[in-house]
Amino acid sequence: MKFAEFESFKMAYEEVGSGIPLLLIHGYPLNRHMWQPQLDELGKDARVIAPDLRGHGDSTPTEGIYTMDLLAEDCAKLLDHLRIREKIVLCGLSMGGYISFAFARNYPERLAGLILTATRAAPDTEEHKLNRQRSLALAKEQGLEPIIEAMLPRVLSPTTLQNRPDLVQTVRKIMQRTSLQAILGDLQGMMERADSRPFLKQITVPTLILHGKEDPLIPVEEAKAMQESIPNCRLVLLDRAGHLPNLEASEQFNQAIREFIQTL
C-alpha cells in the first residue's frame, strides 16, 4: 500500500505490474481490496492501479457530498501524483462506473479505453432517491452494520450467497472498512449524479461492458442499452455473477480485460 497526499485528504492505493496504466475504481461501500483478483493476475498485462476513494479503506474521510465529479478529480490527481502522462484504461464498477462517466466527460484526453462494470448510465429514479434517503437516515441513526447487511444480498448473486460463504464474508469485511462520512457522502453524490445517457454517443474510445448475468441491482437490459448507444463497444455477460463479477467470476472477468487491453 502507498499513499498520495492531497490538500484535503490522503489517498491509499495499490500499484502492480507494468505496461498500459489500468485504473480500477471501486464501488459503494467498498475499497481497493475488492480488486484483489485483478491486482494478483493483471499485473502481467498492465500497470494496475487501485485506489481507495476518500473515506474508504485506508484513505482519510472528508465531510460533505462526494460528487462523482469530485471523486473523478481525485483519480485524476492520483494519475498526476504518479506522473502518468500516457493514456489510461479506466475500469469502474457500480458507483465506480458513475465516476468513470464523470472522468470521461472531464478528462477525455486521458483515456485509451473504458471498462464499465455492473453500472448504469441512467440517473436515480425517484424510487432510487427515496431508498438512498432511507439509507442516509439509517446510517446516521445506526451506523454502518445495517447498511452492510442490507447491501450483501443486493450485490452478490443467489449462487454466491448460497454456495460461497467465504466470499460473502470477504465482501462483508471489505465493506466494514468504509467510514460513516463516506457512506453519507457517496449516497448524496450518487443521488445527485448526472444523467449519462446523452453522453454515451460521445464516447470515442473503445469500450468494454462487463455485467453479471445474475446482477440483482442493475438488470442486464441496462447494460445492453448502454452497448447499443456507445459507438465502439463490446458487452460480455458473466455466468454465476451478480453485482461484483470481478470477485464472483474473476477468471472470466480478467480474461475479458486481458483481451480488451490487447486490442488497444
C-alpha positions as a LaTeX table, in Angstrom:
\begin{tabular}{lrrr}
\hline
Residue & $x$ (\AA) & $y$ (\AA) & $z$ (\AA) \\
\hline
Met1 & 0.00 & 0.00 & 0.00 \\
Lys2 & 1.17 & 3.52 & $-0.85$ \\
Phe3 & $-0.24$ & 6.97 & $-0.15$ \\
Ala4 & $-0.73$ & 10.11 & $-2.22$ \\
Glu5 & $-1.12$ & 13.23 & $-0.07$ \\
Phe6 & $-3.53$ & 15.87 & $-1.35$ \\
Glu7 & $-4.71$ & 19.13 & 0.16 \\
Ser8 & $-7.84$ & 17.78 & 1.83 \\
Phe9 & $-7.08$ & 14.07 & 2.33 \\
Lys10 & $-4.60$ & 11.23 & 1.96 \\
Met11 & $-5.37$ & 8.62 & $-0.71$ \\
Ala12 & $-4.25$ & 5.00 & $-0.28$ \\
Tyr13 & $-3.59$ & 2.91 & $-3.38$ \\
Glu14 & $-2.03$ & $-0.31$ & $-4.65$ \\
Glu15 & 0.11 & $-0.47$ & $-7.78$ \\
Val16 & 1.43 & $-3.59$ & $-9.53$ \\
Gly17 & 2.85 & $-4.55$ & $-12.92$ \\
Ser18 & 3.93 & $-2.55$ & $-15.95$ \\
Gly19 & 2.57 & $-1.54$ & $-19.32$ \\
Ile20 & $-0.53$ & 0.48 & $-20.13$ \\
Pro21 & $-1.98$ & 2.04 & $-16.93$ \\
Leu22 & $-5.22$ & 0.34 & $-15.81$ \\
Leu23 & $-7.02$ & 2.39 & $-13.15$ \\
Leu24 & $-9.62$ & 0.43 & $-11.15$ \\
Ile25 & $-12.33$ & 2.44 & $-9.37$ \\
His26 & $-14.26$ & 0.54 & $-6.71$ \\
Gly27 & $-17.96$ & 0.73 & $-5.94$ \\
Tyr28 & $-20.00$ & 1.67 & $-2.86$ \\
Pro29 & $-19.48$ & 0.89 & 0.03 \\
Leu30 & $-16.22$ & $-0.88$ & $-0.88$ \\
Asn31 & $-12.50$ & $-0.19$ & $-1.28$ \\
Arg32 & $-9.44$ & $-1.23$ & $-3.30$ \\
His33 & $-9.42$ & $-4.72$ & $-1.75$ \\
Met34 & $-12.37$ & $-5.69$ & $-3.94$ \\
Trp35 & $-9.87$ & $-5.67$ & $-6.85$ \\
Gln36 & $-7.53$ & $-8.28$ & $-5.30$ \\
Pro37 & $-8.06$ & $-10.91$ & $-8.06$ \\
Gln38 & $-7.20$ & $-8.25$ & $-10.65$ \\
Leu39 & $-4.15$ & $-6.99$ & $-8.71$ \\
Asp40 & $-2.99$ & $-10.62$ & $-8.45$ \\
Glu41 & $-3.45$ & $-11.50$ & $-12.12$ \\
Leu42 & $-3.44$ & $-8.47$ & $-14.42$ \\
Gly43 & $-0.04$ & $-7.07$ & $-13.45$ \\
Lys44 & 1.39 & $-9.20$ & $-16.27$ \\
Asp45 & $-0.76$ & $-7.29$ & $-18.76$ \\
Ala46 & $-0.87$ & $-3.71$ & $-17.43$ \\
Arg47 & 0.28 & $-1.28$ & $-14.76$ \\
Val48 & $-2.67$ & $-1.87$ & $-12.41$ \\
Ile49 & $-3.58$ & 0.96 & $-10.01$ \\
Ala50 & $-6.35$ & 0.52 & $-7.43$ \\
Pro51 & $-7.06$ & 3.48 & $-5.12$ \\
Asp52 & $-9.26$ & 3.78 & $-2.07$ \\
Leu53 & $-11.67$ & 6.65 & $-2.73$ \\
Arg54 & $-11.76$ & 9.29 & 0.02 \\
Gly55 & $-13.19$ & 7.88 & 3.24 \\
His56 & $-12.93$ & 4.27 & 2.01 \\
Gly57 & $-10.41$ & 1.68 & 3.19 \\
Asp58 & $-7.21$ & 3.44 & 4.23 \\
Ser59 & $-7.96$ & 6.84 & 2.63 \\
Thr60 & $-8.86$ & 9.61 & 5.06 \\
Pro61 & $-12.51$ & 10.75 & 5.09 \\
Thr62 & $-13.72$ & 14.27 & 4.43 \\
Glu63 & $-17.06$ & 15.84 & 5.28 \\
Gly64 & $-19.65$ & 16.77 & 2.65 \\
Ile65 & $-21.11$ & 15.37 & $-0.56$ \\
Tyr66 & $-18.86$ & 13.04 & $-2.56$ \\
Thr67 & $-19.97$ & 14.10 & $-6.04$ \\
Met68 & $-18.98$ & 11.93 & $-8.97$ \\
Asp69 & $-17.01$ & 14.89 & $-10.41$ \\
Leu70 & $-15.12$ & 15.30 & $-7.13$ \\
Leu71 & $-14.19$ & 11.60 & $-6.99$ \\
Ala72 & $-13.16$ & 11.68 & $-10.67$ \\
Glu73 & $-10.95$ & 14.67 & $-9.90$ \\
Asp74 & $-9.34$ & 12.72 & $-7.04$ \\
Cys75 & $-8.50$ & 9.94 & $-9.52$ \\
Ala76 & $-7.02$ & 12.45 & $-11.98$ \\
Lys77 & $-4.88$ & 13.88 & $-9.16$ \\
Leu78 & $-3.63$ & 10.37 & $-8.37$ \\
Leu79 & $-2.51$ & 9.99 & $-12.01$ \\
Asp80 & $-0.69$ & 13.33 & $-11.71$ \\
His81 & 0.92 & 12.17 & $-8.45$ \\
Leu82 & 2.13 & 9.03 & $-10.27$ \\
Arg83 & 3.36 & 11.20 & $-13.20$ \\
Ile84 & 1.24 & 9.21 & $-15.63$ \\
Arg85 & 1.05 & 11.21 & $-18.83$ \\
Glu86 & 0.13 & 8.42 & $-21.24$ \\
Lys87 & $-3.49$ & 7.49 & $-21.88$ \\
Ile88 & $-5.03$ & 5.01 & $-19.45$ \\
Val89 & $-7.63$ & 2.27 & $-19.43$ \\
Leu90 & $-10.28$ & 3.19 & $-16.86$ \\
Cys91 & $-12.38$ & 0.47 & $-15.22$ \\
Gly92 & $-15.18$ & 1.43 & $-12.83$ \\
Leu93 & $-17.65$ & $-0.83$ & $-11.05$ \\
Ser94 & $-21.14$ & 0.36 & $-9.99$ \\
Met95 & $-20.52$ & 3.77 & $-8.37$ \\
Gly96 & $-17.05$ & 3.48 & $-9.90$ \\
Gly97 & $-18.85$ & 3.41 & $-13.26$ \\
Tyr98 & $-20.64$ & 6.66 & $-12.43$ \\
Ile99 & $-17.24$ & 8.14 & $-11.56$ \\
Ser100 & $-15.86$ & 6.77 & $-14.84$ \\
Phe101 & $-18.55$ & 8.64 & $-16.79$ \\
Ala102 & $-17.57$ & 11.85 & $-14.96$ \\
Phe103 & $-13.89$ & 11.17 & $-15.68$ \\
Ala104 & $-14.60$ & 10.50 & $-19.37$ \\
Arg105 & $-16.56$ & 13.78 & $-19.62$ \\
Asn106 & $-13.97$ & 15.87 & $-17.77$ \\
Tyr107 & $-10.69$ & 14.27 & $-18.92$ \\
Pro108 & $-11.37$ & 12.63 & $-22.31$ \\
Glu109 & $-7.78$ & 13.26 & $-23.43$ \\
Arg110 & $-6.50$ & 10.91 & $-20.70$ \\
Leu111 & $-8.39$ & 7.82 & $-21.90$ \\
Ala112 & $-7.24$ & 4.99 & $-24.16$ \\
Gly113 & $-10.15$ & 2.71 & $-23.24$ \\
Leu114 & $-13.12$ & 2.42 & $-20.90$ \\
Ile115 & $-14.43$ & $-0.61$ & $-18.98$ \\
Leu116 & $-17.89$ & $-0.23$ & $-17.43$ \\
Thr117 & $-18.73$ & $-2.93$ & $-14.89$ \\
Ala118 & $-22.09$ & $-3.57$ & $-13.20$ \\
Thr119 & $-23.14$ & 0.04 & $-13.73$ \\
Arg120 & $-25.79$ & 2.15 & $-15.44$ \\
Ala121 & $-25.89$ & 5.42 & $-17.39$ \\
Ala122 & $-29.33$ & 6.46 & $-16.15$ \\
Pro123 & $-29.64$ & 8.72 & $-13.08$ \\
Asp124 & $-31.50$ & 7.76 & $-9.93$ \\
Thr125 & $-35.25$ & 7.38 & $-10.31$ \\
Glu126 & $-37.46$ & 8.92 & $-7.62$ \\
Glu127 & $-37.73$ & 5.46 & $-6.06$ \\
His128 & $-33.93$ & 5.09 & $-6.01$ \\
Lys129 & $-33.59$ & 8.53 & $-4.39$ \\
Leu130 & $-36.13$ & 7.58 & $-1.74$ \\
Asn131 & $-34.18$ & 4.39 & $-0.98$ \\
Arg132 & $-30.95$ & 6.37 & $-0.68$ \\
Gln133 & $-32.64$ & 8.84 & 1.69 \\
Arg134 & $-33.77$ & 5.89 & 3.83 \\
Ser135 & $-30.18$ & 4.58 & 3.83 \\
Leu136 & $-28.89$ & 8.02 & 4.83 \\
Ala137 & $-31.28$ & 8.13 & 7.79 \\
Leu138 & $-30.43$ & 4.54 & 8.79 \\
Ala139 & $-26.66$ & 5.19 & 8.64 \\
Lys140 & $-27.00$ & 8.35 & 10.75 \\
Glu141 & $-29.09$ & 6.51 & 13.35 \\
Gln142 & $-27.45$ & 3.08 & 13.50 \\
Gly143 & $-24.08$ & 3.34 & 11.73 \\
Leu144 & $-22.51$ & 1.01 & 9.20 \\
Glu145 & $-23.69$ & $-2.51$ & 10.08 \\
Pro146 & $-27.33$ & $-2.34$ & 8.94 \\
Ile147 & $-26.18$ & $-0.77$ & 5.64 \\
Ile148 & $-23.74$ & $-3.64$ & 5.06 \\
Glu149 & $-26.24$ & $-6.37$ & 5.90 \\
Ala150 & $-28.80$ & $-4.80$ & 3.57 \\
Met151 & $-26.23$ & $-4.48$ & 0.77 \\
Leu152 & $-24.84$ & $-8.03$ & 0.75 \\
Pro153 & $-27.89$ & $-9.73$ & $-0.82$ \\
Arg154 & $-28.13$ & $-6.84$ & $-3.28$ \\
Val155 & $-24.57$ & $-7.09$ & $-4.60$ \\
Leu156 & $-23.96$ & $-10.85$ & $-4.61$ \\
Ser157 & $-25.73$ & $-13.34$ & $-6.85$ \\
Pro158 & $-28.02$ & $-16.01$ & $-5.38$ \\
Thr159 & $-25.41$ & $-18.58$ & $-6.48$ \\
Thr160 & $-22.69$ & $-16.81$ & $-4.47$ \\
Leu161 & $-24.87$ & $-16.30$ & $-1.40$ \\
Gln162 & $-25.81$ & $-19.98$ & $-1.35$ \\
Asn163 & $-22.51$ & $-21.64$ & $-2.26$ \\
Arg164 & $-19.63$ & $-19.30$ & $-1.39$ \\
Pro165 & $-19.78$ & $-18.26$ & 2.30 \\
Asp166 & $-16.06$ & $-17.35$ & 2.28 \\
Leu167 & $-16.61$ & $-14.77$ & $-0.46$ \\
Val168 & $-19.67$ & $-13.37$ & 1.34 \\
Gln169 & $-17.51$ & $-12.89$ & 4.46 \\
Thr170 & $-14.71$ & $-11.31$ & 2.39 \\
Val171 & $-17.12$ & $-8.75$ & 0.93 \\
Arg172 & $-18.56$ & $-8.04$ & 4.41 \\
Lys173 & $-15.05$ & $-7.34$ & 5.76 \\
Ile174 & $-14.25$ & $-5.04$ & 2.84 \\
Met175 & $-17.45$ & $-3.06$ & 3.45 \\
Gln176 & $-16.69$ & $-2.76$ & 7.17 \\
Arg177 & $-13.67$ & $-0.59$ & 6.32 \\
Thr178 & $-15.82$ & 2.27 & 5.00 \\
Ser179 & $-16.21$ & 5.43 & 7.12 \\
Leu180 & $-19.60$ & 6.88 & 8.02 \\
Gln181 & $-18.57$ & 10.10 & 6.23 \\
Ala182 & $-18.03$ & 8.09 & 3.02 \\
Ile183 & $-21.39$ & 6.31 & 3.32 \\
Leu184 & $-23.18$ & 9.65 & 3.66 \\
Gly185 & $-21.05$ & 11.39 & 1.03 \\
Asp186 & $-21.44$ & 8.56 & $-1.51$ \\
Leu187 & $-25.22$ & 8.30 & $-1.09$ \\
Gln188 & $-25.70$ & 12.03 & $-1.60$ \\
Gly189 & $-23.29$ & 12.10 & $-4.53$ \\
Met190 & $-25.00$ & 9.19 & $-6.30$ \\
Met191 & $-28.42$ & 10.72 & $-5.67$ \\
Glu192 & $-27.34$ & 13.96 & $-7.37$ \\
Arg193 & $-25.36$ & 12.45 & $-10.25$ \\
Ala194 & $-25.94$ & 13.49 & $-13.85$ \\
Asp195 & $-27.84$ & 11.50 & $-16.46$ \\
Ser196 & $-25.04$ & 9.96 & $-18.54$ \\
Arg197 & $-27.31$ & 8.54 & $-21.27$ \\
Pro198 & $-26.96$ & 11.59 & $-23.59$ \\
Phe199 & $-23.16$ & 11.33 & $-23.19$ \\
Leu200 & $-22.88$ & 7.70 & $-24.37$ \\
Lys201 & $-22.81$ & 8.56 & $-28.08$ \\
Gln202 & $-19.93$ & 10.98 & $-27.40$ \\
Ile203 & $-17.62$ & 8.26 & $-26.02$ \\
Thr204 & $-14.94$ & 7.87 & $-28.68$ \\
Val205 & $-12.58$ & 5.35 & $-27.03$ \\
Pro206 & $-13.01$ & 1.56 & $-27.28$ \\
Thr207 & $-15.37$ & 0.46 & $-24.52$ \\
Leu208 & $-15.99$ & $-2.88$ & $-22.80$ \\
Ile209 & $-19.07$ & $-3.52$ & $-20.67$ \\
Leu210 & $-18.84$ & $-6.38$ & $-18.15$ \\
His211 & $-22.03$ & $-7.42$ & $-16.39$ \\
Gly212 & $-23.07$ & $-10.37$ & $-14.21$ \\
Lys213 & $-25.96$ & $-12.42$ & $-15.56$ \\
Glu214 & $-27.41$ & $-12.63$ & $-12.01$ \\
Asp215 & $-26.94$ & $-8.95$ & $-11.05$ \\
Pro216 & $-29.72$ & $-8.27$ & $-8.51$ \\
Leu217 & $-29.19$ & $-4.48$ & $-8.57$ \\
Ile218 & $-28.86$ & $-3.49$ & $-12.23$ \\
Pro219 & $-30.73$ & $-5.54$ & $-14.86$ \\
Val220 & $-28.76$ & $-6.91$ & $-17.83$ \\
Glu221 & $-31.12$ & $-4.89$ & $-20.09$ \\
Glu222 & $-29.45$ & $-1.67$ & $-18.92$ \\
Ala223 & $-26.03$ & $-3.00$ & $-19.94$ \\
Lys224 & $-27.42$ & $-3.93$ & $-23.36$ \\
Ala225 & $-28.94$ & $-0.46$ & $-23.77$ \\
Met226 & $-25.57$ & 1.15 & $-22.98$ \\
Gln227 & $-23.82$ & $-1.07$ & $-25.52$ \\
Glu228 & $-26.28$ & $-0.02$ & $-28.23$ \\
Ser229 & $-25.59$ & 3.68 & $-27.53$ \\
Ile230 & $-21.77$ & 3.62 & $-27.25$ \\
Pro231 & $-20.15$ & 3.63 & $-30.72$ \\
Asn232 & $-17.22$ & 1.19 & $-30.29$ \\
Cys233 & $-18.46$ & $-1.10$ & $-27.55$ \\
Arg234 & $-18.47$ & $-4.79$ & $-26.65$ \\
Leu235 & $-20.64$ & $-6.42$ & $-23.97$ \\
Val236 & $-19.56$ & $-9.53$ & $-22.05$ \\
Leu237 & $-22.07$ & $-11.20$ & $-19.72$ \\
Leu238 & $-20.54$ & $-13.27$ & $-16.93$ \\
Asp239 & $-22.04$ & $-16.53$ & $-15.65$ \\
Arg240 & $-22.90$ & $-17.09$ & $-11.97$ \\
Ala241 & $-22.05$ & $-13.48$ & $-11.17$ \\
Gly242 & $-24.07$ & $-10.72$ & $-9.55$ \\
His243 & $-23.10$ & $-7.09$ & $-8.94$ \\
Leu244 & $-19.45$ & $-7.96$ & $-8.15$ \\
Pro245 & $-18.43$ & $-10.01$ & $-11.21$ \\
Asn246 & $-14.73$ & $-9.22$ & $-10.72$ \\
Leu247 & $-14.91$ & $-11.30$ & $-7.49$ \\
Glu248 & $-17.64$ & $-13.78$ & $-8.38$ \\
Ala249 & $-16.33$ & $-14.69$ & $-11.84$ \\
Ser250 & $-12.78$ & $-13.39$ & $-11.59$ \\
Glu251 & $-11.21$ & $-15.67$ & $-14.22$ \\
Gln252 & $-13.77$ & $-14.75$ & $-16.89$ \\
Phe253 & $-13.53$ & $-11.11$ & $-15.83$ \\
Asn254 & $-9.73$ & $-10.99$ & $-16.01$ \\
Gln255 & $-9.66$ & $-12.76$ & $-19.37$ \\
Ala256 & $-12.12$ & $-10.26$ & $-20.86$ \\
Ile257 & $-9.95$ & $-7.36$ & $-19.66$ \\
Arg258 & $-6.78$ & $-9.05$ & $-20.92$ \\
Glu259 & $-8.28$ & $-9.48$ & $-24.39$ \\
Phe260 & $-9.59$ & $-5.89$ & $-24.37$ \\
Ile261 & $-6.19$ & $-4.44$ & $-23.47$ \\
Gln262 & $-4.55$ & $-6.43$ & $-26.26$ \\
Thr263 & $-6.83$ & $-4.76$ & $-28.83$ \\
Leu264 & $-5.81$ & $-1.21$ & $-27.82$ \\
\hline
\end{tabular}
